[in-house]
Amino acid sequence: MANATSTNAASDADPERAARHFWDTTPENQALTFRNQDRAWPVRVIRRGDAVRPLPPHARSLADLTFDVGGVRVGLDDYMARRRTAGLLILKHGEIALERYGMDNTPESRWTSMSTAKSITATLVGAALHDGAIGSLDDRCEQYLPRLRGSAYEGVTIRNLLRMCSGIAWREEDDADGNSDSFRLIDAMLSRRPGSVLDLMCKLPRAHPHGYVFNYSTGESYLIGALVTAATGQPLADYCAEKIWGAAGMEADGYWQLDSDGGLELGGIGVSARLRDFGRFGQLMLEEGVAFSGRRMLPSGWRDLAGQPDSAATAFGRLMPGSPVGYGYHWWAVPPLPGSANNGAFSANGAFGQFIVVNPTEQVVIAIQSAWRQEHDSDAEAETVAMIRAAVRALRTESSS
């Protein structure tokens, strides 16, 4: 099933060609940088378990998939070349209907997650809740992370952190002067000073009561990761190894970037893993947190709770002007449409074209790794959505025939 265009061994032989961080890449060194974040940053290994979950071929191959974009019929080769796709994996019932690679990636390549890591971090909250390390999602965050006492985050519940409805002022995108809180987050990371990111978060002011306004914040995903670390008494990567990597049957170790040498994991970004292992994570969510060995890792009902909006502030069409999507617990929810094959689906989305799509109704998981030329590209996103819808429909037709 794998279709690797070429090995990346030669192109990655000189790590100096990679950018220092992925915010400062060019189209020429972008893929090299995304493959080698463990060379540029301090990381902690996410250890794989003893057993690997097999991903056998599905009866229906999507190698010949085509789809319409703006009245033009597009094939996979054209799509992957134009959208700089490094990896595309489509699973149906845990079986591979499509697996392709580009940008010099191979099945053994690790690729950084961007913000799809947020969904992994939130899933670890579910695991900690199931284990009893977290008593309730309505507990106040400072009960687990005392550093937040006296900050604007004091009194904010874990649930509202997961919804990104803390009410704390944060600018994810740059303003007209090129400044943002994300830029300040990058500065804190580049300092490599232990505690610098947490210090930044504790200085933020309150803008709204918590629970009433959605405001996307990479910094808050970092707080959630720090909270899980405090609650469980384990580094986030180690807890992830136990509750996700081993449970999902990952085939290889992953890496999680740290805020400093030996520091905390960056809960909002920075997981590097193979394409198939990101697919296995999606499959674990699809199967409601039950490991392929049969052991439950997440609370019953967590998938549907985390994958769909549960408040007015995160409801479909309420997040951003002109956008129909909703937000769960660090997952983007697909709005329901009459007769759509994607109803009930949700996804982890990351900059430059990273996606993990989970469709419980159709039992489909899709993992995509990309190197878009821009952090956000509406045309590339629209074409990717068209491809996903066509793939789900094709597999739906096969399963009903």
C-alpha positions in Angstrom: 0.0 0.0 0.0 2.9 2.4 0.7 4.0 4.6 -2.1 7.1 6.5 -1.0 8.5 8.8 -3.7 12.1 8.4 -2.4 14.1 7.9 0.7 14.8 10.9 2.9 18.1 9.6 4.2 20.3 11.7 1.8 18.3 14.9 2.1 18.3 14.7 5.9 22.0 14.0 6.2 22.8 17.6 7.0 20.5 18.8 9.8 22.0 22.3 9.4 19.8 22.8 6.4 16.7 22.6 8.7 15.4 25.8 10.1 15.8 26.5 13.8 12.0 26.2 14.3 9.0 25.6 12.0 7.9 29.3 12.1 10.9 30.3 10.2 11.0 27.8 7.3 11.1 28.3 3.6 9.4 26.0 1.0 12.9 24.5 0.4 13.7 23.5 4.0 10.2 23.1 5.3 9.9 19.3 5.0 13.4 18.8 6.4 12.5 20.9 9.4 9.2 19.2 10.0 11.0 15.8 9.9 13.7 16.8 12.4 12.3 18.7 15.3 14.0 16.3 17.6 17.4 17.7 16.3 16.4 21.3 16.9 14.6 21.1 20.2 14.9 19.3 23.5 12.5 16.4 23.4 11.2 13.6 25.6 10.7 10.2 24.0 7.1 8.7 23.9 8.0 5.0 24.2 6.1 2.5 22.1 4.6 -0.5 23.8 5.4 -4.2 23.4 2.6 -5.0 20.9 2.0 -3.3 17.5 -1.5 -3.0 16.2 -1.7 -4.4 12.7 -3.3 -2.3 10.0 -4.2 -4.8 7.3 -5.3 -3.7 3.8 -9.0 -2.9 3.3 -10.9 -4.7 0.6 -11.5 -1.4 -1.2 -8.4 0.5 -2.3 -8.7 4.2 -2.9 -5.7 4.4 -5.1 -7.9 5.5 -8.0 -9.8 8.2 -6.0 -10.8 11.3 -7.8 -12.9 14.3 -6.7 -14.3 17.6 -7.9 -12.7 20.9 -7.0 -14.4 24.0 -8.5 -15.8 21.9 -11.4 -12.4 20.3 -12.1 -11.8 16.6 -11.6 -8.7 16.0 -9.4 -6.7 12.9 -8.8 -4.5 12.0 -5.8 -1.2 12.6 -7.5 -2.2 16.1 -8.5 -3.6 16.8 -5.1 -0.6 15.6 -3.2 1.9 17.5 -5.4 -0.1 20.8 -5.4 -0.8 20.7 -1.7 2.7 19.4 -0.7 1.3 16.3 1.0 4.0 14.4 2.9 1.7 11.6 4.0 -1.9 10.5 3.5 -3.5 7.5 5.3 -7.1 6.5 5.1 -8.4 3.7 7.4 -11.8 2.0 7.3 -12.6 -0.3 10.2 -8.9 -0.1 11.1 -7.8 -1.3 7.7 -5.7 0.7 5.1 -7.7 1.8 2.1 -5.0 4.3 1.1 -1.4 5.0 2.2 0.8 7.4 0.2 3.9 9.5 0.9 5.4 12.6 -0.7 7.9 15.3 0.1 10.7 12.6 0.4 8.8 11.0 3.3 8.7 7.2 3.8 6.6 5.1 6.2 9.5 5.4 8.7 9.5 9.2 8.7 8.5 11.1 11.8 6.7 14.4 11.1 5.8 17.1 13.6 2.2 17.4 14.6 1.7 21.2 14.9 -1.6 21.8 16.7 -2.9 18.2 16.3 -0.9 17.7 19.5 -3.6 19.6 21.3 -6.1 16.7 20.8 -3.5 14.3 22.2 -3.1 16.5 25.3 -6.9 16.7 25.8 -7.2 12.9 25.4 -4.7 12.5 28.3 -7.1 14.6 30.4 -9.7 11.9 29.7 -7.2 9.2 30.7 -6.4 11.0 33.9 -10.1 11.4 34.6 -10.6 7.7 34.0 -7.7 6.8 36.3 -9.0 9.1 39.1 -5.9 11.4 39.0 -8.4 14.1 38.0 -11.5 14.1 40.1 -13.8 16.1 37.8 -13.6 18.3 34.7 -15.4 20.9 36.8 -12.5 21.1 39.3 -10.6 24.4 39.3 -7.3 24.2 37.5 -5.3 25.5 40.4 -6.3 22.5 42.5 -3.8 20.6 40.3 -1.5 23.3 39.2 -0.9 25.6 42.3 1.3 27.9 40.2 -1.9 29.4 38.8 -3.1 30.7 42.2 -3.2 34.5 42.1 -3.3 34.5 38.3 -6.3 35.2 36.1 -6.6 31.5 35.7 -7.5 30.9 39.3 -11.1 29.6 39.4 -11.2 28.5 35.7 -12.4 24.9 35.4 -10.6 22.2 33.5 -13.6 21.8 31.3 -13.4 25.5 30.2 -9.7 25.1 29.5 -10.6 22.1 27.2 -13.3 24.2 25.5 -10.9 27.2 25.2 -13.4 29.3 27.0 -11.2 30.4 29.9 -12.0 34.1 29.4 -8.3 34.9 29.6 -7.0 37.5 27.0 -4.9 35.8 24.3 -4.1 36.7 20.7 -3.3 33.6 18.7 -2.8 35.5 15.4 -0.5 38.4 14.8 -2.0 41.9 14.8 -1.2 44.7 12.4 2.2 45.2 14.0 3.1 41.5 13.8 2.7 41.0 17.5 0.7 38.3 19.2 0.7 36.2 22.4 1.8 33.3 20.2 4.9 35.4 19.3 5.5 35.9 23.0 5.1 32.1 23.5 7.8 31.5 20.8 10.1 33.9 22.6 9.6 32.1 25.9 10.3 28.8 24.2 13.4 30.1 22.5 14.8 31.3 25.8 15.0 27.7 26.9 14.5 29.0 30.5 12.6 26.5 32.7 9.2 27.9 33.7 9.3 30.7 31.1 6.1 29.6 29.3 4.2 29.1 32.6 5.4 32.5 33.7 3.9 34.0 30.5 0.6 32.4 31.0 0.3 33.5 34.7 0.8 37.2 33.6 -2.2 37.2 31.2 -5.2 39.4 32.1 -8.9 38.3 32.2 -11.1 39.5 29.4 -14.4 37.7 30.1 -16.0 35.4 32.6 -14.9 31.8 32.0 -17.3 29.7 30.0 -18.9 32.4 27.8 -16.4 33.2 24.9 -14.4 30.9 22.7 -10.8 32.0 22.2 -8.3 29.7 20.6 -5.1 29.6 22.7 -2.0 27.4 22.2 -0.9 28.6 25.6 -3.8 27.0 27.3 -3.0 23.6 25.7 0.4 24.0 27.4 -1.4 24.6 30.7 -3.5 21.5 30.3 -0.4 19.5 29.6 1.3 20.9 32.7 -1.9 20.2 34.7 -1.9 16.5 33.6 1.7 16.2 34.5 1.0 17.6 38.0 -2.1 15.4 38.5 -0.5 12.2 37.4 3.0 12.8 38.8 4.4 11.7 35.4 6.0 13.6 32.5 3.4 14.0 29.8 5.3 11.9 27.3 5.5 9.1 29.8 1.8 9.2 30.5 1.1 9.4 26.8 3.3 6.3 26.3 1.2 4.4 28.8 -2.3 5.7 27.9 -2.1 6.3 24.1 1.1 5.0 22.5 1.0 1.5 24.1 -2.8 1.3 24.1 -3.1 2.2 20.4 -0.3 -0.2 19.4 2.1 2.3 17.9 4.8 0.9 15.8 7.6 3.4 16.7 8.6 5.7 19.5 7.5 9.3 19.1 9.0 12.6 20.4 7.4 15.5 22.3 9.1 18.9 22.3 9.9 20.4 25.7 9.9 24.0 26.8 13.5 23.7 28.1 16.1 21.0 28.7 14.4 18.4 30.9 11.3 20.7 31.1 7.6 20.4 30.4 6.1 19.1 27.1 4.6 21.8 24.9 1.0 20.5 25.1 -0.2 22.6 22.2 2.4 21.4 19.6 5.5 19.3 19.1 4.6 15.6 18.9 6.6 13.9 16.1 5.4 10.5 15.0 5.0 8.3 12.0 1.9 8.7 9.8 0.5 5.3 10.7 0.9 6.1 14.4 -1.1 9.3 14.1 -3.7 7.1 12.3 -3.6 4.6 15.2 -4.3 7.5 17.6 -7.4 8.4 15.6 -8.4 4.8 15.6 -8.1 4.7 19.5 -10.5 7.7 19.6 -12.8 6.1 17.1 -13.0 3.0 19.3 -13.9 5.1 22.3 -10.6 4.7 24.1 -10.6 0.9 24.2 -7.1 -0.3 23.5 -6.8 -3.0 20.8 -5.9 -5.4 23.6 -9.4 -4.7 25.0 -8.5 -2.5 28.0 -10.4 0.7 28.4 -8.2 3.8 28.7 -10.8 6.6 28.5 -14.1 7.2 30.3 -17.2 5.7 28.7 -18.7 8.3 26.4 -15.5 10.4 26.2 -15.3 10.3 22.4 -18.7 11.8 21.8 -18.2 14.3 24.7 -14.8 15.5 23.5 -15.6 15.4 19.8 -18.7 17.6 19.8 -19.7 21.0 21.1 -21.3 21.0 24.6 -21.8 24.7 25.2 -23.3 27.8 23.6 -19.9 29.4 23.2 -18.5 26.4 21.2 -21.6 25.5 19.2 -21.6 25.1 15.4 -21.3 28.5 13.7 -20.4 30.4 16.9 -16.6 30.2 16.9 -15.5 32.5 14.2 -17.3 34.8 11.6 -18.2 32.8 8.5 -17.2 29.4 9.9 -19.8 26.7 10.4 -17.6 24.4 12.6 -17.9 23.8 16.3 -15.4 22.9 19.0 -15.3 20.0 21.5 -12.5 19.4 23.9 -9.6 20.4 21.7 -11.2 18.8 18.7 -12.9 20.6 15.8 -16.4 19.3 15.1 -17.8 19.0 11.6 -21.3 20.6 11.3 -24.1 18.2 10.4 -25.6 18.4 6.9 -28.6 16.5 5.6 -27.5 13.1 4.2 -23.8 13.9 4.7 -21.4 11.0 5.2 -19.4 13.1 7.6 -22.1 13.8 10.2 -20.7 13.3 13.7 -17.1 13.6 12.5 -14.4 15.6 14.3 -10.8 16.4 13.6 -7.5 17.5 15.0 -6.1 20.3 12.8 -2.6 21.7 12.7 -0.8 24.5 10.8 0.6 23.9 7.4 -1.9 21.1 6.6 -1.9 18.5 9.4 -5.1 16.6 10.1 -6.4 13.6 12.0 -10.1 13.1 11.1 -12.3 10.7 13.0 -15.7 9.7 11.6 -17.5 7.4 14.0 -20.6 7.0 11.8 -18.6 5.7 8.8 -15.8 4.1 10.9 -13.2 6.1 9.0 -10.0 7.6 10.2 -7.8 9.9 8.0 -4.3 11.2 8.9 -2.7 13.8 6.7 0.8 15.3 6.9 1.6 18.4 4.8 4.0 21.2 4.2 1.7 24.0 2.9 3.5 27.1 1.9 1.5 29.1 4.4 0.4 28.3 7.9 -3.2 28.7 6.9 -4.4 28.2 3.3 -8.1 28.3 2.6 -7.8 26.9 -0.9 -5.7 24.0 0.3 -8.1 23.4 3.1 -11.1 23.4 0.8 -9.5 20.9 -1.5 -8.5 18.7 1.4 -12.1 18.7 2.7 -13.3 17.8 -0.8 -10.9 14.9 -0.9 -12.0 13.7 2.5 -15.6 13.8 1.6 -15.0 11.9 -1.6 -13.0 9.2 0.2 -15.7 8.7 2.9 -18.4 8.5 0.1 -16.3 5.9 -1.8 -15.9 3.7 1.2 -19.5 4.1 2.2 -20.6 2.9 -1.3 -18.3 -0.1 -1.0 -19.5 -1.1 2.4 -23.2 -1.0 1.4 -22.8 -2.8 -1.9 
